[in-house]
Amino acid sequence: MVVHVIEGNLIKIVEDEDVDKILKELKNFTGYIKLSIKKDRGFEEGYIFLKNGAVIGYYYNNNNTEAFGDRAVEHIEDMKKEKSLIEVYEYTLEKLNTMMDVYKEIFLKEVEIPKKEGESTEFEEDLHYYNLVLRIPEGKPLKVNVGKNYKDYLKGYTLVEIFKKDGGEYKKGYVIYKDKTPILSAYESNNKVLFGKDACLMIKKLLTYQDIVVDIFEYNEDKVEVLIEYYPQMVLIDVESLREDEKVIQDEMEDIKEGINEEIVLNKEELLKKLNVTLPDEESIENLIKSTFEPSSEELESIKKDLEEKIYSYLENRRDIESFNVGMDVYYNGRYHCTCNIKIKPKSIFKLILYRGRLFKNIDAEKIKKDIEYIISQYVIDINPKVNVEIV
């Protein structure tokens, strides 16, 4: 049987280093290490697969002589003693699970896999997840990447977003505050959603990570009402109890109305004019709907910045790229769109593809295009990507 190892994201290439030392450094790492030694008739190759930093499988191949799982360990241990080219590739859980489904013989039957910091625990099995696409109306950006001191910026209605990327996956928490009081909450992870108190439990865990991004957005009562209407499960407390100030104002207005009615009987138009109240026309209502659901230019710019950071990080971590230029535009036309034009200058061919006599494949523009489309499609908002990659 010929095994076709699904290619991961190349993050490191070294030569003649201590493989066991590299394994110890790969804490919480999911992917594989590939060892290559040039032989007279080709290459001797060994693969070590990891999940959350624990070794879970082995595969060995030398001139069509193959060994799997426990039987491959001895061959790979022998390879560690020789000078070899070592490549480290990162996997998403989806790719690792695919390998485990297709090539079961590679993976060890009994292995203890450590949990990542903040990873699911037993109590999470009792949480009620919803399989749905969560759509949270955007607010006006107030403060970006404030860290865990976000409570210092809470005033009026605010939306706090907590984001963490975990490999090719993401976790995101949303909390809407009225002043310092949380009133609505939702949590999203891999297209599954929690609401209310369940969401708060996971958001509390999310805040234990060091590499989270916390952004704050200005919100308003109209957007809160929209969320309550579409996602009533988000409600943490009775929102009406937080409107005492508004109720006092309404009571005062009623007193004013009664006083006016005692003094003189006015028709509807005169009364509204006297109270300085203007009923919204159709255009005002339409503008209100647009302001609730359509993003502002500041919001689009914030999305563009987030995507640029993710794409820049991906390109900078590729060893086959000398330099690159990214031109990006994010706009809204009934839905979110992102156009991304990328020009890439590969590294010198001698630096890139000739390594210990081993010939590496040329830079793959189509794969880079698909990877970036995947990055955009995995953003917390549903975005239609249009990507063009040019090798210069």
N, C-alpha and C positions, 0 to 999 in steps of 0.2 A: 504494500500500500504506500502510495506517495502522499505525504502530508503537505498541504498548502497552508502554511501559517499565515493567518490574517495579519497584514502589516499594521503596526501601530504607529504612533507619533514618535519619530526619532528624537531623543533628547540628549543623547550622549554617545560619543565614539572615543574609545581609548585603546591603547595598544600595550600588551604585556603588563597588565596591572593585576593586583590581587582580587580575584573574583569574589571571594568570601568577604573581603573588606567592602566591596561595592554593595553586596547583598545587605550587610549590616547598616549601610547608609540609607538604603531605600525603605525607610519607615513609612507606613501607610501607603506604599506604592502598589499600583495595580498595572501589570504589563508583563514584559518578559526581557530576559537577557539572552543575547545571541553570541555564542563563541564561534569563531571561524579560524581554521588553520589550513593554509594552502598545502595540498598534497600533490604528488606527481600526476594523479588522475583526476584532480578536481579539488574539492574542498571537504574537509571534515567539519561538521557543524553540530553544535549542541545548543539546546534551548532550555532555559529555566523559567518557568511561569510563576508569577506571584500574584497574590490578592491581599490587599491591605498589609503588604510587607512580608507575608508568610509564603513560603515556597509550597505550591500546590501541584506542580507537574513538571515532567521532564520529557524531552524528545531528542533523539540522537540520530544522525544520518551521515554515513560515510560511503560514498560510491554505491548508493542504493542499499547499503546495509543499514537497517533501521532498528531502533530499540525504543520502547515506550515505558513511561512511568518508572517503577522501581528498577526495571531492567536497564534503563538508560543511565542510572545514577553512576555506576562504575565507569562507564565510558566518559562521562562528563567530568568526573573527578580526575581521570587521567589527562583530559584536555586542560584542566586548570594548571597542571604542572608544566605545560609547554607554553611557548610564546604564542599568544593568540590575539586576534582582533576582537574587541569586545564592544558590542552595540547594545544600548539600552533603549527600549521602546515602551511608551506608555499606552495603555489600553483604557477605553471606556468599559464600564461594566457590561454594556451591550455586546461589545466585541469579545470580551472574555467569555461571557455566557454562550455566545455562538460557537467559539472554539470548544468549549466544554461539551456542548451538545453534539457537535460533529465528530470530534476526536476524543471520545470518552477514555480510550486506553492511555492517553497521555497523562491523565490527571490521577493523583493519588486518591485512594478510596477513603482513607481515614487521615484527616489533617485538621488541626485546630486553627481556625482563621481568626485572628484578633479583630476586634471591632475598632473602627476609627473613633477618634474623639467626637462625641456628640452623636454617634451612630445609633440606629434604632435599638431600643431595649424592650423588655417584655411588656411594659405598660402601654407601649405604642400599639400593640395588637388590639387594644380595647378602644382605640380612637376611631371615630367614624369618618372615613375618607370618602370624598365624592369624586367621581370620574367626570370632570367637566373642565371647560376652558374658562378660567377666571378673568373677568374684564373689570379692572378698577379704573374709573375715570381719573385721568392725570390731573395733578394740581400745578400751581405755579412754583417752580423751584425756589426755595428759601435758603437752603444750606446743603452743600454736597459733601459727602464723605466726612460727616461730623464725628464719626466714631461713637463710642458708647456714652458720650456726654450729651446725647441728643435732647435729654429732658430740659437742658438749659435754654432750648429754643422754642419750647412749646408755649404758644399763646393763641387764643381763639381756636378755630378749627384748623388742625394740621394733620397731614398724612405722613407717617413715618414708614419708610421702606427699608427693610434689612435684607441684604442680598449676599449670597455666598455661592461661588462656583466650585463644584467638586468634580474635577475631571471634565467629562463632557456633559455632566448633569448640573442642576442648579437647585438651590433652595431659596425661597423668598418669603418674607413675612411682611404683612401690612397691618398697621395699627392706626386707627383714626382717633385723634384726641380732641376733646373740648377742654381747652386750657391744659391742665395737668392730668385730666381724667381720661383713661382709655374707654371709648364707647363702642367701637367696632373692631373686629379682628379677623384676619384670614391668613392662612399659611399654604404655600404652594410648593410641591416637590414632585418633579417628574410627571407632570400632568395629573397629579392627584391633589385634592384640596381639602383642608380642614377649616372649620369655622369656629368662631366664638371661643369658649374656654379651652377646647381641644387645641385650637390654633395657638393660644397663649402658651400652652405647655411646650409646644415645639419651638415657638419664637424665643422662649426663655432659654432653651438649649442652644438655639442658633446664636444667641448673644454670648455664649461661652467661647465661641471661636475667636481667634485673633485676626483672621484674614477676611472679616466681613466688611461690607460697605453699607453705611447708613446714610440715607438721604432724607431730607425733610422738605415737604411741599405745603404751600398754603392751600387750604381747603375752604369750603363754604357749606352752608346749610343745605343748599340745593343738591350738591353732590352727595351729602350724607343721606338725604331723603331718597335719592336714586338708589344708593346701595342698600338701604333698608328695604326698599320695594323689591329689588331683584334678588338680594341675598339676606333675607331676614335672619338667617342663622348666624350672621356676623355679630349681632347685637350682644353686647356684654352686660349692659344695664339699661334700665328704662330711660331712653333718651329724653322723654318728657320731663323727667325729674331734674334735668340740667337746664331747663328753660325758665327758671324762676324769674330771671331778669326780664326775659321777653314777656312773661305773663304780667309782671308789674306794669310794664309799658302798655300792654293791651288793656289792663284794668283802668289805667289813667286815661287812655283814649276813650273807653266806654263812658267814663265820668264826663269827659269833655263833650261827648255826643249827647249825653242826657241833658247837660246844661244848655247846649245849643237847642235841643228839642223843646226844652221848657221856654226858652226865650222866643223862638220863632220856628215855624214849620217850614222846612226847606225841601225842595225836590231833590232827587237823587244826585243830579249833576251839581247842584249848588252845595250840597252837603259834602260831597267828595272834594270839591274845590276849597271849601272852608277848612276841611281837615288836611288839605294839601296832599291828597291821595289821588294818584293817576292810575287808572286801570290799564294793564298792558294790552297793546294791540297785537295783531297776528305777527307782525315783523319782530316785535319784542319777544314774543314767545318763541319764535324760530331762532332768534339770536341766543336766547337762554338755553335752548336745546343744544345749539352748536357749541356754546361755551362750556356745557357740561360734558359733552362727549368728544368734541374735536380738540386736538392738542394745540397749544399756543406755539409760537416760534421758539420761545425759551424751552418748552418741553421737548420739541423736536431736536433742538440743539443739544439738550442733555442726553437724549437717546443716541444721537450721532456720536457724542463724546464717549459714551459707554462702549458702543460698538467699535469705535476706532481703537480704544484701549485693548479690547479683546483681540482684534485683528492684528494690531502691531505686536502684541505679545506672541501670537502664533507665528508671525513671520520672523520675528527676531530670534525665536528659538529653533529655527530651521538652520542646519549647518551648511546647506547647499546654496544659501543666498548671500551675495556680497552686499547688496543694497536694494532698496525698494522705495516706491512712491505710491501713496494711496490717495485717490480722489473719491470722496464719498458724499452722497446727498441723501437725506432722510426727509420724506414728505408724506402728507396725508391726503388721500383722495378717496374717501369712503372707507379706506383701510390704510394701514401703514405700508410704505414702500421704502426700499433702500437700494440705491444704485451704487455700485462700488467698482471703480476702474483701478487696476493695479499694474504697475510696471515693475518688473523684477530683473535685476542684473545678477546672474549666477556667479558663483565663485569661479576662479580659474580652474580650467578643466583638470590641470595637474593636481591642484589642491582638492578638487572635489571627487574625482572618480578613480584616481590611482592611489591606492593605499595598501602597502605591503603586497604589491603585485596583484591586488584584487580590483577588478573593474566594477565600479558602481554605476547604476543606471543614471542617465541624464535627468535633469530637473523635469518634473512632471507637472506641467501647467494645468492640465485637466484635474489632477488630484488636488492641487492647491485651490482651484476654483470650487470644487465640491466641498472641500474642508471649510472654506470661508462661507459658502452658502449654508453649510450646517451650523456654523457659529451664529450666523444671523438668524436662522430659523429657530435656534434654541434660546433666543432672547425671551425675556419674560413677557414681552408683548408680541402678539402674532404679527410678523413682518414679512412681506413678500420680497425676497432677495433677487437682485439682478446683478451678477458678478461677471466681470471681464478681466482675464489675466493675460498680460502680454510680456513675453520674455525679450529683453532688449540686449 
